[in-house]
Amino acid sequence: MRLIIPRTSVNWPVTRADVDHLPEFRGVGWMFGVAFPGAPGNMVLTGHAGGPCATFERLHELQPGDEILVQTASVMHRYRVQTIYETSPDDVLVMAPSDRTIATLITCSGDWIPERQTNARRLIVVATYEGRG
């Protein structure tokens, strides 16, 4: 599976991940237990904003209406960005199941907090499913 975002030239492989085990290579994490591409629910994808494994360093450039593509072995799934916002790192509602078919992309933002080894905020991009093709 690959994540493709034309506006930011993203074209990275996607691998299974969890909050404590994000990809340690230039790839995108597909959180365990979330929706599959094109299936009802919330497909949560994560990526690093900086460092040698950064894949979402330009995520902040996305705008409502931008296209997000998820290529599986057999089909291309199309999503359209609806909302972009920042939240706190402990806001787990962004990963909650949904009755809608959506994709939620998450990366770090805000100031670096050395004692916590993380950033102060999270950048969230929510996109709705538009179909195959």
Legacy VTK file of the C-alpha trace (Angstrom):
# vtk DataFile Version 3.0
C-alpha trace
ASCII
DATASET POLYDATA
POINTS 133 float
0.000 0.000 0.000
1.195 3.564 -0.730
0.037 7.033 0.319
0.158 9.651 -2.438
-0.518 13.358 -1.871
0.010 15.287 -5.115
0.171 18.793 -3.538
3.163 17.891 -1.344
4.808 15.250 -3.560
4.206 12.551 -0.936
4.528 9.022 -2.286
5.455 6.707 0.574
4.886 3.070 1.501
2.360 2.403 4.265
3.016 -0.101 7.063
1.114 -1.171 10.174
1.953 0.850 13.276
0.772 1.860 16.714
1.279 4.934 18.865
4.497 3.574 20.356
5.887 2.075 17.149
5.850 4.489 14.244
7.863 3.607 11.132
11.605 4.021 11.633
12.104 4.463 7.897
10.609 6.854 5.366
7.118 5.402 5.473
3.633 6.120 6.777
2.111 4.286 9.749
-1.361 2.749 9.371
-2.662 2.409 12.909
-3.717 -1.044 14.101
-7.475 -1.476 14.491
-8.588 1.317 12.152
-10.532 1.197 8.877
-9.164 -0.266 5.681
-8.849 1.972 2.603
-12.292 2.659 1.134
-14.109 0.902 3.985
-16.510 2.689 6.355
-14.708 4.074 9.374
-11.662 6.153 10.197
-8.416 5.119 8.462
-5.713 6.741 10.645
-2.300 7.347 9.065
0.696 8.831 10.874
4.034 10.180 9.755
7.047 11.967 11.168
7.276 15.740 10.636
11.050 15.918 10.946
14.247 13.934 11.161
15.602 11.233 8.860
12.246 9.388 8.742
10.131 12.468 7.905
7.271 11.764 5.523
4.746 14.413 6.639
7.080 17.420 6.866
4.888 19.312 4.358
1.494 18.174 5.681
0.826 21.723 6.931
0.697 22.862 3.261
-2.485 20.905 2.540
-5.701 22.820 1.967
-9.376 21.842 1.955
-10.165 20.306 -1.415
-6.724 18.718 -1.905
-6.619 15.110 -3.031
-5.192 12.230 -0.994
-4.723 8.864 -2.711
-4.226 5.435 -1.181
-2.938 2.825 -3.634
-3.578 -0.792 -2.666
-2.529 -3.848 -4.664
-5.703 -3.728 -6.722
-7.234 -0.236 -6.600
-6.602 3.475 -6.052
-8.779 5.019 -3.312
-9.483 8.757 -3.536
-10.029 11.044 -0.548
-10.618 14.823 -0.442
-9.299 17.032 2.395
-12.117 18.589 4.422
-10.528 19.997 7.588
-7.060 20.810 8.911
-6.428 21.767 12.515
-4.065 21.423 15.462
-4.806 19.698 18.736
-3.020 18.450 21.841
-0.995 15.205 21.781
-3.457 13.577 24.197
-6.514 14.198 21.969
-7.345 10.587 21.104
-10.741 11.500 19.614
-9.000 12.116 16.284
-8.477 8.334 16.075
-12.038 7.401 17.084
-14.135 5.151 14.846
-16.500 6.906 12.460
-19.712 6.001 10.659
-18.345 7.870 7.656
-15.552 6.703 5.353
-12.705 9.059 6.242
-8.931 9.237 6.440
-7.210 11.060 9.309
-3.550 12.009 8.846
-1.575 12.908 11.976
1.857 14.433 12.504
3.644 16.522 15.119
3.523 20.322 15.153
4.301 23.141 17.510
7.344 23.616 19.686
9.668 20.745 20.582
9.508 19.767 24.279
12.904 18.187 25.102
11.903 16.669 28.442
8.946 14.868 26.799
10.804 14.108 23.548
7.810 15.239 21.496
6.181 18.320 20.016
3.591 20.412 21.853
0.822 19.939 19.262
-0.483 17.546 16.615
-1.492 18.539 13.103
-4.645 16.746 11.960
-5.904 16.432 8.379
-9.324 14.825 7.830
-10.366 13.732 4.340
-13.598 12.138 3.118
-13.760 9.207 0.741
-14.670 9.952 -2.859
-14.411 6.485 -4.372
-12.125 4.325 -6.462
-10.258 5.228 -9.566
LINES 1 134
133 0 1 2 3 4 5 6 7 8 9 10 11 12 13 14 15 16 17 18 19 20 21 22 23 24 25 26 27 28 29 30 31 32 33 34 35 36 37 38 39 40 41 42 43 44 45 46 47 48 49 50 51 52 53 54 55 56 57 58 59 60 61 62 63 64 65 66 67 68 69 70 71 72 73 74 75 76 77 78 79 80 81 82 83 84 85 86 87 88 89 90 91 92 93 94 95 96 97 98 99 100 101 102 103 104 105 106 107 108 109 110 111 112 113 114 115 116 117 118 119 120 121 122 123 124 125 126 127 128 129 130 131 132
